[in-house]
Amino acid sequence: MKKKKEEKENPLHTEYGILSNSVYILGKIKKYCPKLLALMAVGVVTNSLMQYMWSIIGKFVLDIVEQQANSPEKDIAPLIKLLIITTAVEIVSMIINTVTDNKRWYNAIGVRMHVITERAEKTLSMNYQTLERPDILDMESKAEEATGGNNNGVEGLIHSVYSLGVQLFVMVTTFSVVAALDWRLVLIIAALSVVQFLFFRYTVKKDRKEVWDRLAPVWRRIHYMERTTQDFDYAKDVRLFGMKDWLSDKQHEILGEKQERMMRSRNLWIYNSLFAHGMTLISTAVVYGVLIYSFLGGGISIGDFTLYIGFATTFTSAMTGLLNSIGGYKQCSLQVDNFRSYMDLAPDDESDCIPVPESDKYIFEFKNVSFKYSGQENYALKNLNLTLEPGKRLAVVGLNGAGKTTFIKLLLRLYDVTEGEILLNGTDIRRFKRNEYYRLFSPVFQNVEIFAFPMNENVSMDRPEDTDKKRAEECLVKAGMAEKLASLEKGADTELLKVIYDDGVDLSGGEKQKLALARALYKDAPVIVLDEPTAALDALAEYNLYKSFDEIIGDKSAVYISHRLSSTRFCDSIAMFKAGEMVEYGTHDELLAKKGAYAEMFEIQAQYYKEGKDYAEAAE
């Protein structure tokens, strides 16, 4: 059963408890690798047997030796027979234990790999606006940490279940022997083990609070710096601007935060180790004291002494190991809490949402729309009223920071409005299922992300078996990539980037943007959105590309975003943004006649934009 959420630290974090997490992890094992349960059961028996088998054998060996020493006839056959049988059992147990241990480890890793996939799917399906929040990013970082190693989080809990099983099995089998010697000895051993466990538990909690919880944002910064220093896209800037020392210092600073916390963690565990050794020393001294007293009093034989000392030592180790396993178990369970809290983040409630209606015409209306980013006081977009008619071209212009990209994110519903509403054919877009709504758009963004897949899959953005290679190639040609395709031996089948394949091809900035245009053509959605995708091109190339692309898309609706005005001449209407507000709206000629902000921006930009002057003429 779930416990109450920790509202003071993070209202989204839940403590599920060890029992709940154990059932959860066993469920994952059953789902992804049922045979792992059998391997764990067999390992518990063989591992336990090997821990105290020689204590039993030692007693019998000494008894036989003592018996033969007092016998006139020396017969070592029973001793040899015992040693042969014991050795055989030991070898068989060792083989079984070694095989099951190895299989248990790599099958546990397999389960963790499946759980990592679950986490990735969660992140990929999460609302874009939610995923940008710092608290959600911290939760994702902690969930990643819970699935990132063999001895922590998800896989650590699997190993903890096994370790706990072994210690319990050993305790049950050794308890009766130790209790038979002196039941008070059991109490003393248990008391010392509990004291050691309490200190261990204190260390675990302090380690989590002072180290691992504070490392969550540090991990995120470390991952960013690793990407930045290793990503080829940054390589030119790093070298030309001489950023090596600066980035190295920044990375060293962040890694210093990690090192400082890790040193704190190591110191805590050194103190715990010293305390544990002290408790073990006291426990061992007590056991030997009781056994020596019993032996000298004639209560036990030398063989019994060996048996009891072996079983008492094993019982002590099992008791301490059990309690410490519970502590480690708790630590792994807390990390599984992080994972489950992230996985249990409520998805968008679309139970009342409706499908996007099939239509030949889609009209988008912004009605008194305002938007404010999370944690910000000022509005990024304020009181916007705007209509995008079907089949029309809308140019959204303005300087950087004017609110153009925010407008696009709201139109695409990457963000939901703070105030007002956006209507699609008269219905608030928040009433539609997100994924269906996304299908209405073919977006091309300024920052074009290339995936380490073949070029045709980078166009289709789909699985290989679902990619129409011929169509992808046609779209690349229409987008201006014909010359590039001709230069490639494998054409559209060429692998991109060198991340996965050594012979992968890197594209120039302009080629990336043309590939993004090909994606938009391939998707063939009713609304095309170009968010400054031609930033890597000069003004003339941008104009020609926009004009050519405008002819290709035919009767589709289109929104062109730019801080340059090359797209405005052939658009049906122009929206001029400034400081988060639409300050002018109309056709190109209407806005020039107003002699306002648009006309001023048009005059400031190159002579290519002046009325009556053809771009081709300007180029000459």
N, C-alpha and C positions, 0 to 999 in steps of 0.2 A: 504494500500500500504506500502511496506517495505521502511524503511528509509535507508540512507547510512550506511554502516558498520563502526564501530568505529575502524579504522585501528591502531590508536596509542595504545589503550589499548589491544584489541584483534581483529585481522582481521576476526575472525570467529564469533564474536558476532554481532547480529543484533538487532536494536531497531525497533519493529514492530508498536508501537503506541497503545494507549488505544482502539481506535475504532477497529483496526485489531484484537487485542487480545480479545476484547469483542465478536466479531463475531466468532472467533476461539473457545472460551469457550462455547458459545451458540451452536455451531456446535457439540461439544463434548456432551453437555447435550442432544441435539436432537438425537445423535447417540446412546448413552448409557442409557438414562432415560428420554424420552419425557414427562412423567407425571410430572417431576420436574418443567417444564415451567408453567404448570397449577397451581401447588402448590404455586409457587412464585407469580403468578398473584392474586390468592385468598388471599394470605398472605398480599400483598401490600394493598388491600382494607380494610381488617379487622384490620390490625395493625394500619393503618392510622386513621380509624374511632375511635378506642379506645383512640387515643391521644387527640382528641379535643371534643369528644362527651359530656363529663361532663361539658365542658365550655358552650355548648349550653343549656344543661339541667339546669345548675346553673342559667342562665339568666331567663329561664322560671319559675323556682322555686321562685326566688326572685320577679319576676313580679307578680306571683300569690299571694305571701305573702304580697307584697305591696298593691295589689288590695284588698285583703281581710281585710287588716288593715284599709283601708279607707272605707270599706263597713259596713253598720249596721248589715248585716246578714253574719255570719261567716260560710263559706262552704269549708271544706277542701277536699271534694270529688275530685275536679279537680287535687289537688296536689297529692293525693294518687294514682289516675289513672295515672298521669304522671310518678310518681316514679315507679309504677309497670311495665309500658311499658318500661321505661328506663332500669330498672333492668333486664327485660327479654332480651332486645336487648343486654345489656352488657354481660349477661351470654352466649347467643348464640355466640356473637362475640368472647368472651374469649375462648369458646370451639373450635370454628373453628380455631382461631388463634393458640391455643395451639397444636391442631392436625396437622395443616399445618406446623407449625414451626418445630415440631419434625420430621415429614416426610421429610420436606425440608432438615433438617440437615443430616439425615442418607442417603438420596438419593444423596445428594451432596458428602458425603463420598464415596458412591458407584461409582460415576463418577470418583472421584480421584483414587480409586482403579484400575479402568480400565486404567486410564492415567499412573499410576505407572507400570502397565503391559506393556504398550506401551514403556515406558522408558527402562524397563528391556529387552524387545525384541530388542530395538535399540542397547543396549550395547552388547547383546549376538550375534548380527549379524555384529557387527563392525569389521573391519579389525584389526587383532591382533597387527600389527605394529603401527597402528594409535592409538589404545586404550592404548598403553604404553606411549604415549607422555604426559608430564606433563601438557601442556595447555589443552589437551583433558580430562585428569583426573580432572582438575579443573572445566571444563565445566560440566562434569558428576556429580561432587559434587554439583554444583549450581543447576543443573536440579533436583537432588535428593532433595535438600532443597526446591525447588519449589513445590514438590509433597509430602512433609513430614509433613504437619500440616494442621489444620482446618482453620487457619486464615491467611495463607500466600500462595502466588503462585496460583496454579490452583484452589483449593477449596476456597481460600480467595477471588479470583475474582468472583466466583459464589455468595458468600455472599455479596460482594460489589455491584454487580448488583442488588440484592434484596434490600439492604439498600438504594441504590441510588433511586430505584423505590419508596420506602416508603417515603423518604424525598421529592421527587418531588411531589408526590401525596398530601402530607400534605401542602407543600408550595402553590400549586395551589388552594387548598380549603380554606386556611387561608389568602391568599394574599388580596382578595377582601374585607374582613372584616376589616383588618388593614388599607388598603388604604382608606376605607370609613371614618375611624376615622380621619386620617391625612396622606396624601400621602407622606409628608416629613418624617414621621416616618419610612416608608418603606425604604427610601433612607438611613436614619441614621443606621437602623438595618443592611441593606445590606453592607454599608461601613464598619461598625465595624466587621461584619462577614468576609468580604474580607481581612481586616487587620489580623484577627486571622488566616484565611486560608493561607495567604502568609507566616506567621511565621511557621505554621504547615508544609507547603511545604518545607520551608528551613530546618526544622528539619528532614523531611523524606530524603532529599537529603544528608544532612550531616551524618545522621545515616547510609545510604547505603554506602557512600564513606568511612567513618572512621571505620565502624563496619563490616557490612555484606560482603562487597567485600573482606576485609582483612581476614575474617574468613574462606573463601573457602578452602585454604590449611590447615587451622587449623582443620576443620571438618575431612579432610582426615586423618590427623595424629591422631585425637581422635579415629576415627573408627578403625584405625590400632592397636592402643594401647588397645582398648576394645577387639578386636579379639585376640590379643596376650595374654592378661591377662586372658581370659576366654576360650581359645581354649585348649582342652585336649591334643592335640599333643605337646604343649609346656610345659605341666605340669611337666614332669620328669626333663627337663633341669632347669626349674625355681627352683625346690626344691633341686636338687643335686648340683647346682652351687650357691645356696643361692642368687638368683636374686630378691627376693621379694622386698627388700628395694630399690634396683636400679630401678626396673620397677615402683615401687610406686612413686619414686622421678621423674622419667621421665614422668609418667602419670600426676602427680601433676603439673609439669612444663608446660605441654601442656594445661592442664585444666586451669592453671593460665592465659595463653594467652587468652583463651576463656572468663574467668571471667573478665579480664581486659577490653576486648572489650564490654562485656555485661554491665559492670558498666558504661562505657562511653555512651552506648546506653540509659541506665536508666536515667543518668544525663540529657541527651539531652531532654528526654521526661518529666522529672520533670519541666525543664524550660518551655517547651511547655504548660504543664498543668497549671502552674502558670500564664502564659501569657493569656491563654484561659479564666481562671477564672476572670482575670482582665477585659477582653473585655466583658464578660457576665455581670459582675457587672455594668459596664458603660451602657450597653444596657438596662438592667433592670431599672436602675435609670432614664434613658430618658423616657422609656415607662410609668413608674409610674408618672413622672412629667407631661407628656402630659395628662394622664387620670385624674389626680387630678385637673389639671387646667380646663379641660372640665367639670368635675363633679361640681366643685365649681362655674363655670360659668353657670350652669344649662343646658348645652348642652346635657348631657347624664344622664340616670337614674342609680340607683344603680345596676339594672340588666344588663344594657348596660356596666357599669363599669366592672362587673364580666366577661361578654362575651368578651369585648375587651382585658382585662388583660389576660384572658385565651388564646385567639387567638394570641395576640401579643407575649406572652411567647412561645406558640407552634410554631409560625412563626419564631421567633428568633432561637429557638432550631433546627427547620427544616433547616433554612438557614445555620446555623453553621454546623449542621450535614451533610448537602448536600456538603458543601465545604470541610469539613474534610473527607467525604466519597470519594470525588474526589481525595484528597491527598492519602488516604489509597488505593483507587482504583489504583492510579498511582504506588504506592509501589508494590502492587500485580502484576500489569501489568509489572513492571520491572523484577519481578521474573519469570513471564510467558515468558518474552523475553529470559531469561536464558534457560528455558525449551525448547522453540521453536528453539532457536539457536542450542541447542544440537541435537534436533530431526531432524533439517534441515541440519545437517552435511551431505555433499554429500557422498553417498555410492560409492563404486567402480563403475566406468563407464565400464560396461561389454557389452555395446551395440554392440561393434565390436568383442567381444570374441566368440570363437567357442567351441563347445562341445569337450570333450576329446574323441578321436577316439577309438572305440573298437578294441582291439588287443590282441593277445596271448603273445606278447613280447613288453616290454617297455624298451627303452634304454634312460638313463639320461646322459647328457653330460654337464659338467661345462667348459665353455670356457672363460678364462681370467677373472674369477669372483673375484671381490673385494667387500668388504662390510664394511661400517662404521656406527656405531650406531649414532642416532640423537644426536647432540650436542657434539660429540666426535671428536677429531682431528686425533687420530690414527685409523688405519684400524684394525678391529677384524679379518678379513680374507683378504689375499692379493694374487692376481694373481693366482687363483686356476684353474688348468686344470685337470679334472678327469672324467672318464667314468664308469658308473655302468651298466654292462651288464645284460641282462635278465637271471634270474635263477641263478645268481652268488651270492657269499657271499663276502661282502666287510667289512673288519675290519678297523675302524678308531681309531687310538690310539694316545696317547700323554698325557702329564701331564695336570693337571687342568689349565685352562686359555689358552690352546693351540689353541682353535678355533673349537673344535669338535662339541660343541652344536650349535654354530653359523652355522656351515656347515649343521647340521640337520635342523635348522630353515629355511635355504635357500632352502634346498631340499624339505621340506614340504610346502614351500611358505608361512610360517608365516611371513617372511620378503621377500621383493623384493631386488634384488641385487643393489648395488650402481653403479658398473661398470661391464661390461661383460654381459654374458647371460647364462641361463641354458636351455638346449634343451630337449624336450621329443619327441623321434622319429623324431628329426630334426626340431621341432617347438618350438619357445620360449615359456616357460610355462606361461608367462604373457599374452599370447593370449588366454589361456583357462579360462573358468569359474571356479572361485575358488572352489566352493562347489563340482563341478565335479572332479576337480583335487585332492581334499582332499580324495575322495573315493578310490584313488589308494593306500593309505597307511594305514597300521595297526601299529600305533606307540605305544611304551611303554616307558614312561619317567621315570627318576630317582625318581622324586617326584610324587608319586602316590596319586591322589585325590580320596577319597572314598565319595560317596554320601549317604545321609540318606534315602536310598531306599533298597528294598530287594536285596539279593546277585545276583539273576539272572538278575535283571535290571541293576545292576552295571556291569554285564558282557555284556549284549546286548546294554547298553547305549541307550535304546529306551523305548517307552511307554509300559505299562504292556500288552495291547492287541496285541502289535506287537512283543512281546518277545517270542521266542521259548524256553520255559523253559527246555525241554529235551536237546536241543542242548547246552544251556548255562551250564547245569550240566556236559555234556560230555567235554566241553572245560575246566571247572574247574578241572575235574579229570585229563585230559591230562597235565594241567599246574602244577600238583602236589598237588592239594587240596583235594584229596580223603579222607584222614584221617580226615581233618578238617570237611568236609561235614558229615562224619559218626558220628562225635561228636555232631552235631547240631540236635536238635529235629525236626526242620522244614526244614533241609537240605538247598537247594539253595533258598528256600522261606524265609529264615531267614532275618529279618531286620538288617541292619548294622547301627552302631553308635547309640548313645542314645539321639540324638538331637530331634527327633520326637517321637520315641517310647522308653519307659522306659526299655523294654526288648531287645533293640538293642544290637548287638554284636560288640565289637571292635576287629580289626585284628592286629596281630603283623606286624612289618616292612616287614619280609619275606613273610608273607601271603598276604599283600597288593600287593607286587610285583608279586606274583604268580597270584593273581586276575587280575592284569594288563596284564599279559601274556595271560590269558584266554580271556580277551577283544580282544586282537590282533587276537587270533585264531577264535573267534566268527565273527569278522568283515570280515575275509577271503579275505582281499585285496591282490592284486598281489605283493605288496612290503611291507616287514616287516622292521620296524625300531626300534631298541632297543638302547635307549640312557641311558646307564649305569643303567639299571633297577635292577641290582643285587648288588647294593652297600651295602645292608643290609646282604648279604651272605658272607661266607668266600670263599677263592679262590677255594677250592676243590668243594664246593657246587655250586659256580658260573660256574665252568667248566662243571660239570655234568648237570646243568640246561641248559646251552647253547647248549651242545651236544645233549641232549634230545629234546630241542626245535627245533634245527636245523633239526633233523630227522623228526619231526612232520610236519614242514612247507613244506617239499617236494621240488618241483621245483620252489617255489617262490623266488623272489629276496630278499636279506636281507642285511641290514646294521647294524653292531654291533659296538657300541661306547663304549669305555672303556679306563680307564687309567691303568687297569691291562691287562695282555696279555693272559688271559685264553681262549679268543675267537679266537685267531689268528691262532692256529694250523690247524683248519679245514676250514679256509676261503680261497677263491680262490686268493684274493689279499689283501694287507695291505697298508693303507695310514698312514704315520707317520706325525703328525702335531706338530709344535713347533712355538710359538710366532706368531700364525695367518697364518703360511705358511705350505704347504706340503713339508717337507724336504726329504722324502724318499717314494718310492712306489715300490711294488713288492710282491713276495710270501714270506712266512716265511723263507724258506731256502735261498732265494736270499738276503734278508735283513740281515740275520745272517752272510752270506758270505761277505757282504760289510763292516762289523765291524764298522758301523756308529752309529747314534743316536738310532735306533731300537735295535741293538745288545747290546748297552750299557745299555739300559733300561731293556732288557731281562735278562742280566747278574745280574743287581742290584736286580731284583725281585727274589722271592723265588726259591729254587732249583727245584720246581715242573715244571718250564718252560724249563728246560734244555733238549736239544735234546736227544731222545732215552729213556727218563725216563717217565714211564707211571704214570698217576695221581693216579691210584689205588695203584700202588706200593709205590708211595710217601706217600700215606695216611697211609700205614702199618708201 
